[in-house]
């Protein structure tokens, strides 16, 4: 009993640390985006930069990053459980070599042919914006190689229950970019910003090396493509790659449709809203899933199905308990929050309005985003890529259809609503097979608790809205008024 309590306490401390570091990284990322907003607003340079930065991120996220974590960690954990550290590290070295070669080849291809990629991701009316996006894409494409290597190293550390360095990744990279804005932006402009992003991604991988050394992990290059571990990874990687496309490809689709709105300003509005959305919701969601995934993988490898199902249900319950009020609160305070975070200098009332509209409608899908992240980890921990594969393909189709129908009439609100619906559809498609097999999260107690959560979240939203409506006229103008509006809404919601 004492050992169990100690284990729970250790897990709670780990989650708390990861959450705090993730929050710090997200806040720094938010401040980074504020600096970008006040310097470039939703103008052509900002739109071109967001397109150029999204292309390598989508290529990496869709093809490698999520697949690395989802395929590598379960197999590596199985090696640790059944074959020992030496065999596990040998497999990890071979996997890292293969990923470095693949990401290096993709980087070279992207740098040689950025034009078709930009044409795929954006449809700007202004040729100069398109040309700038092409040039910036060529500069930023090495992000694919740096992030591929970094995520491999993170996978090893997380499988070894070391979360400190992975949690610090975004802190380090965001500090580099923030320093650039204060020192060199006036001299080198948007191209210097692209180089600062590259440096940040390089450091994300570099900071993983010292803890790997302290843990005695020596990753030697190798190409054991015929080994059992590599065969398992490659067998999983195809379905997992497609199933993890949903988030990056949904954002890419929204970005393309957004490039047709407000003279291309829809790209920046969607990006600013998405980043703020991920700071509020993603901090908690990703902290929980990053910590719980290695545990689910070990439970599967050890054949402890009862503990696996109980862990999954508890994780989903706790996640929804926090996420539902976050979602409602974010919808209420979207306008003052966007003005507070991004407003000033080049980021005027029009930019704040379209960004707040995107954030409001995007927030409807936060519960779906949370559930899909939790449930997808359950599938991947069992080395099952088929369920997420089908759900991902269907969800991407739903997103394209909704964007096509809604963007013309409702503009940025339609794109954000399409994103929210897509997240919810993906979560339901993952949940349905688990429920049919009796392995899901919905039992009588969970349904009752979910209804209570929804009622409480709705009541909280009404309180926050009433506070905002009643206090708006009495609040001072400027940042002080915006800060008071957000603070009073948060206080009303808590009460």
C-alpha positions in Angstrom: 0.0 0.0 0.0 2.8 2.4 0.9 4.6 1.6 -2.4 1.4 2.3 -4.3 0.9 5.6 -2.6 4.5 6.6 -3.3 4.0 5.7 -6.9 0.9 7.8 -7.2 2.7 10.7 -5.5 5.6 10.4 -7.9 3.2 10.4 -10.9 1.4 13.4 -9.5 4.6 15.3 -9.1 5.7 14.4 -12.6 2.4 15.5 -14.1 2.6 18.7 -12.1 6.1 19.5 -13.2 5.3 18.7 -16.9 2.2 20.8 -16.7 4.0 23.8 -15.2 6.8 23.6 -17.8 4.3 23.1 -20.6 2.4 26.2 -19.2 5.6 28.2 -19.1 6.5 27.1 -22.7 2.9 28.0 -23.8 3.0 31.4 -22.1 6.3 32.2 -23.7 4.9 31.0 -27.0 2.0 33.3 -26.5 4.3 36.2 -25.8 6.3 35.2 -28.9 3.0 35.4 -30.9 2.2 38.7 -29.4 5.5 40.2 -30.5 4.8 38.8 -34.0 1.3 40.3 -33.9 2.3 43.8 -32.9 5.1 43.8 -35.5 3.3 42.2 -38.4 -0.4 41.9 -37.5 -2.4 40.0 -40.1 -0.5 41.6 -43.1 1.2 39.9 -46.0 4.5 39.2 -44.2 2.7 37.5 -41.3 0.5 35.4 -43.6 3.5 34.4 -45.7 5.5 33.5 -42.5 2.7 31.4 -41.0 2.3 29.5 -44.3 6.0 28.9 -44.5 6.3 27.8 -40.9 3.3 25.5 -41.2 4.5 23.6 -44.2 7.6 21.9 -42.6 5.6 21.5 -39.3 2.8 19.6 -41.1 5.3 17.5 -43.1 7.0 16.6 -39.9 3.9 16.1 -37.7 1.9 14.3 -40.4 4.8 12.0 -41.5 7.1 11.6 -38.5 6.6 13.3 -35.2 3.4 11.7 -33.9 4.3 8.4 -35.6 7.7 8.5 -33.9 6.1 8.7 -30.5 3.1 6.4 -31.2 5.2 3.7 -32.9 8.5 3.9 -31.1 7.6 4.2 -27.5 5.4 1.1 -27.3 8.1 -1.1 -29.1 10.9 0.4 -27.1 9.0 -0.2 -23.8 8.4 -3.8 -24.9 12.2 -4.2 -25.4 12.9 -2.7 -22.0 10.4 -5.1 -20.3 11.4 -8.3 -22.1 15.0 -7.9 -23.4 16.8 -5.4 -21.3 18.4 -2.0 -21.7 21.2 -3.0 -24.1 18.9 -4.4 -26.7 16.5 -1.5 -26.3 19.2 1.1 -26.8 20.5 -0.8 -29.9 17.0 -0.7 -31.3 16.7 3.0 -30.5 20.0 3.8 -32.3 18.8 2.0 -35.4 15.5 3.8 -35.3 17.2 7.2 -34.9 19.4 6.5 -37.9 16.4 5.6 -40.1 14.5 8.7 -39.0 17.5 11.0 -39.5 17.9 9.7 -43.1 14.2 10.0 -43.9 13.8 13.5 -42.4 17.1 14.6 -44.0 15.9 13.4 -47.4 12.5 15.2 -47.0 14.3 18.4 -45.9 16.4 18.4 -49.1 13.4 17.8 -51.2 11.4 20.6 -49.6 14.2 23.1 -49.9 14.6 22.3 -53.6 10.9 22.4 -54.5 9.1 24.8 -52.1 6.8 26.4 -54.8 4.4 23.4 -55.2 4.1 23.1 -51.5 3.1 26.7 -51.0 0.6 26.4 -53.8 -0.9 23.4 -52.0 -1.1 25.2 -48.6 -2.2 28.7 -49.7 -4.0 30.5 -52.5 -3.0 34.1 -52.2 -4.4 36.6 -54.6 -1.2 38.7 -54.3 1.8 37.1 -56.2 4.3 38.9 -53.9 2.9 37.2 -50.8 3.2 33.9 -52.6 6.8 34.6 -53.6 7.7 35.6 -50.0 6.1 32.4 -48.7 8.2 30.4 -51.1 11.4 32.0 -50.0 10.6 31.6 -46.3 9.6 28.0 -46.8 13.0 27.2 -48.3 14.7 28.8 -45.3 12.6 27.0 -42.7 12.4 23.5 -44.1 15.4 22.2 -42.1 12.9 22.3 -39.2 11.8 18.8 -40.5 15.2 17.3 -39.8 15.8 19.0 -36.5 12.3 18.1 -35.2 12.6 14.5 -36.4 15.8 13.9 -34.5 14.4 15.8 -31.4 11.3 13.7 -31.2 13.3 10.5 -31.5 15.3 11.5 -28.5 12.2 12.6 -26.6 10.7 9.2 -27.2 13.7 7.5 -25.6 13.5 9.8 -22.6 9.8 9.5 -22.1 10.0 5.7 -22.3 12.6 5.8 -19.5 10.2 8.0 -17.4 12.3 11.1 -17.8 10.2 14.1 -18.6 12.2 17.1 -17.6 14.2 17.8 -20.8 11.2 17.1 -23.1 9.1 19.5 -21.0 11.7 22.2 -21.5 11.8 22.0 -25.3 9.3 24.8 -26.1 10.7 27.0 -23.3 14.1 27.0 -24.9 13.0 27.6 -28.4 10.6 30.4 -27.5 13.2 32.2 -25.5 15.5 32.2 -28.6 12.7 33.8 -30.7 11.7 36.3 -28.1 15.3 37.4 -27.8 15.4 37.9 -31.6 12.5 40.3 -31.5 14.2 42.5 -28.9 17.6 42.4 -30.5 17.7 41.7 -34.3 14.2 42.0 -35.8 14.6 45.7 -36.8 17.7 44.7 -38.7 16.9 41.4 -40.3 13.1 41.4 -40.4 11.0 38.4 -41.3 13.9 36.3 -42.8 15.8 36.7 -39.5 12.8 35.5 -37.7 12.7 32.4 -39.8 16.4 31.8 -38.9 15.6 32.3 -35.2 12.9 29.6 -35.4 15.4 27.2 -37.0 17.9 27.8 -34.1 15.1 27.2 -31.6 14.3 23.8 -33.2 17.9 22.8 -33.2 18.2 23.5 -29.5 15.1 21.4 -28.8 17.1 18.4 -29.8 20.4 19.5 -28.3 19.0 19.8 -24.8 17.9 16.1 -24.8 21.5 14.9 -25.1 22.8 15.6 -21.5 20.0 13.7 -19.7 20.4 10.8 -22.2 24.1 10.6 -21.2 23.2 10.7 -17.5 20.8 7.8 -17.9 23.6 5.8 -19.6 21.9 5.8 -22.9 24.4 5.4 -25.8 22.6 5.6 -29.1 24.9 4.3 -31.8 24.0 4.6 -35.5 22.8 1.5 -37.2 20.6 0.2 -39.9 19.1 -3.1 -38.6 16.1 -2.8 -40.8 15.4 -6.5 -40.5 15.2 -6.6 -36.7 12.0 -7.5 -35.0 11.7 -4.0 -33.4 12.1 -2.2 -36.7 9.6 -4.6 -38.4 7.0 -3.8 -35.8 7.6 -0.1 -36.1 7.3 -0.1 -39.9 4.1 -2.2 -39.7 2.6 0.3 -37.3 3.9 3.5 -38.9 1.7 3.5 -42.1 -1.6 3.4 -40.2 -0.3 5.6 -37.4 1.0 8.3 -39.8 -2.4 8.6 -41.5 -4.3 8.5 -38.1 -2.2 11.3 -36.7 -2.7 13.6 -39.7 -6.0 14.9 -38.4 -4.7 17.8 -36.3 -1.9 19.2 -38.6 -3.9 18.6 -41.8 -7.0 20.1 -40.4 -5.0 23.2 -39.6 -3.4 23.2 -43.0 -6.9 22.9 -44.7 -8.1 25.9 -42.6 -5.0 27.8 -43.6 -5.6 27.3 -47.3 -9.2 28.4 -47.1 -8.1 31.2 -44.8 -5.7 32.5 -47.5 -8.8 33.4 -49.6 -10.3 35.6 -46.8 -9.4 39.2 -45.9 -6.7 39.5 -48.6 -4.9 36.5 -47.0 -5.3 37.8 -43.4 -7.4 34.7 -42.6 -4.2 32.6 -42.4 -2.8 34.8 -39.6 -6.2 35.0 -37.8 -6.6 31.2 -37.7 -3.0 30.8 -36.6 -3.2 33.3 -33.7 -6.5 31.8 -32.5 -5.2 28.3 -32.8 -2.1 29.1 -30.7 -4.1 30.8 -28.0 -6.5 27.8 -28.0 -3.6 25.4 -27.5 -2.2 27.5 -24.7 -5.4 27.4 -22.8 -6.5 23.8 -23.5 -3.4 22.1 -24.8 -1.3 22.8 -21.7 -3.4 20.5 -19.6 -4.3 18.0 -22.3 -0.9 17.3 -23.7 0.7 17.2 -20.2 -1.6 14.4 -19.2 -1.3 12.4 -22.4 2.5 12.7 -22.6 2.8 11.3 -19.1 0.1 8.6 -19.4 1.1 7.2 -22.8 4.3 5.4 -21.6 2.3 4.0 -18.7 -0.4 2.6 -21.0 2.4 1.1 -23.2 3.9 -0.6 -20.2 0.6 -1.9 -19.0 -0.1 -3.4 -22.4 3.4 -4.9 -22.6 2.8 -6.5 -19.2 -0.6 -7.8 -20.1 -2.4 -5.8 -17.3 -5.6 -5.1 -19.2 -7.7 -4.3 -16.1 -5.3 -1.6 -15.0 -5.1 -0.4 -18.6 -8.9 0.2 -18.8 -9.1 1.8 -15.4 -6.3 4.2 -16.2 -7.9 5.1 -19.4 -11.3 5.9 -17.8 -9.7 7.9 -15.0 -7.6 9.9 -17.4 -10.7 10.7 -19.6 -12.7 11.7 -16.6 -10.2 14.0 -15.1 -9.4 15.6 -18.5 -13.0 16.4 -19.2 -13.5 17.7 -15.7 -11.0 20.5 -16.5 -11.5 20.9 -20.2 -15.3 21.5 -20.3 -15.2 24.7 -18.2 -12.0 25.8 -20.1 -13.9 25.6 -23.3 -17.0 27.5 -22.2 -14.9 30.2 -20.4 -12.7 30.7 -23.5 -15.8 31.3 -25.7 -17.0 34.0 -23.3 -13.8 35.9 -22.9 -12.5 35.5 -26.5 -12.7 39.1 -27.5 -11.1 40.8 -24.5 -8.5 38.0 -24.2 -7.4 38.4 -27.9 -7.2 42.1 -27.5 -5.2 41.7 -24.2 -2.8 39.2 -25.6 -2.3 40.4 -29.2 -3.7 43.9 -29.4 -1.4 47.0 -30.0 0.6 48.7 -32.7 -0.1 46.9 -36.0 -2.7 44.5 -34.5 -5.8 46.7 -34.7 -9.5 46.2 -33.9 -10.3 44.4 -37.2 -7.5 41.9 -36.6 -8.7 41.4 -33.0 -12.2 40.9 -34.2 -11.6 38.1 -36.7 -9.1 36.4 -34.4 -11.6 36.4 -31.5 -14.4 35.0 -33.8 -12.1 32.2 -34.8 -11.2 31.5 -31.2 -14.8 31.4 -30.1 -16.0 28.8 -32.6 -12.8 26.8 -32.3 -13.3 26.4 -28.6 -16.5 24.4 -29.2 -14.2 21.4 -30.1 -12.0 21.5 -27.1 -13.7 18.5 -25.4 -13.4 16.5 -28.6 -9.7 17.5 -28.9 -9.1 16.3 -25.4 -10.9 12.9 -25.8 -9.2 12.2 -29.2 -5.8 12.7 -27.6 -6.5 10.4 -24.7 -8.2 7.7 -26.8 -5.6 7.7 -29.6 -2.9 7.0 -27.0 -4.8 3.9 -25.9 -4.9 2.6 -29.5 -1.2 3.4 -30.0 -0.2 1.8 -26.7 -1.7 -1.4 -27.9 0.2 -1.0 -31.2 -3.2 -0.7 -33.0 -3.2 1.8 -35.8 -6.2 0.6 -37.8 -8.9 2.4 -35.6 -7.2 5.8 -35.6 -6.4 5.3 -39.4 -10.1 5.0 -40.3 -11.1 7.8 -37.9 -8.4 10.1 -39.3 -9.4 9.6 -42.9 -13.1 10.1 -42.3 -12.4 13.2 -40.1 -10.2 14.8 -42.7 -13.0 14.3 -45.3 -15.5 15.9 -42.9 -13.2 18.9 -42.5 -12.7 19.5 -46.2 -16.5 19.3 -46.8 -17.3 21.6 -43.9 -14.7 24.2 -44.9 -16.0 24.2 -48.4 -19.6 24.7 -47.3 -19.0 27.1 -44.4 -16.0 29.4 -45.4 -17.8 31.3 -48.1 -20.8 32.3 -46.1 -19.4 32.5 -42.5 -15.7 33.2 -43.4 -13.4 32.7 -40.4 -16.2 31.6 -38.1 -17.0 28.8 -40.6 -13.4 27.6 -40.7 -13.1 27.5 -36.9 -16.5 25.7 -36.5 -15.3 23.1 -39.1 -12.2 22.5 -37.0 -14.3 22.1 -33.8 -16.7 19.6 -35.5 -13.8 17.6 -37.0 -12.2 17.2 -33.5 -15.5 15.9 -32.1 -16.1 13.5 -35.0 -12.6 12.1 -34.6 -13.2 11.5 -30.9 -16.5 9.8 -31.4 -15.1 7.6 -34.2 -12.3 6.5 -31.7 -14.7 5.9 -28.9 -17.3 3.8 -30.7 -15.2 0.7 -31.3 -14.0 0.7 -27.7 -17.5 1.0 -26.4 -18.6 -1.9 -28.6 -15.9 -4.1 -27.1 -16.7 -3.0 -23.6 -13.3 -1.2 -23.3 -14.5 2.4 -23.5 -14.9 5.1 -20.9 -18.7 5.4 -20.8 -20.4 3.6 -17.9 -23.4 4.9 -15.8 -21.2 6.8 -13.4 -19.2 8.5 -16.2 -22.4 9.5 -18.0 -23.9 11.0 -14.8 -20.6 12.8 -14.1 -20.5 14.1 -17.6 -24.0 15.6 -17.3 -23.0 17.3 -14.1 -19.9 18.7 -15.7 -21.9 20.1 -18.6 -24.4 21.7 -16.3 -21.7 23.2 -14.2 -19.8 24.5 -17.2 -23.0 26.1 -18.6 -23.7 27.8 -15.3 -20.1 29.0 -15.1 -20.4 30.4 -18.6 -23.6 32.3 -17.8 -22.0 33.8 -14.7 -18.9 34.9 -16.7 -21.0 36.3 -19.5 -23.2 38.2 -17.0 -20.1 39.7 -15.3 -18.6 40.7 -18.7 -21.9 42.3 -19.9 -22.4 44.1 -16.7 -18.9 45.4 -16.1 -17.9 46.3 -19.7 -19.3 49.9 -19.6 -17.6 50.7 -16.3 -14.1 49.3 -17.2 -11.4 51.7 -18.4 -10.1 51.6 -22.0 -6.8 49.9 -23.0 -4.9 47.0 -21.5 -6.1 47.7 -18.0 -9.7 47.4 -19.0 -9.0 44.2 -21.0 -7.1 42.7 -18.1 -9.9 43.5 -15.6 -12.5 42.1 -18.0 -10.7 38.8 -18.3 -10.0 38.7 -14.6 -13.5 39.5 -13.5 -14.9 36.9 -15.9 -12.5 34.3 -14.5 -13.5 35.2 -10.9 -17.2 35.1 -11.8 -16.7 31.7 -13.4 -14.9 30.3 -10.4 -17.6 31.5 -8.0 
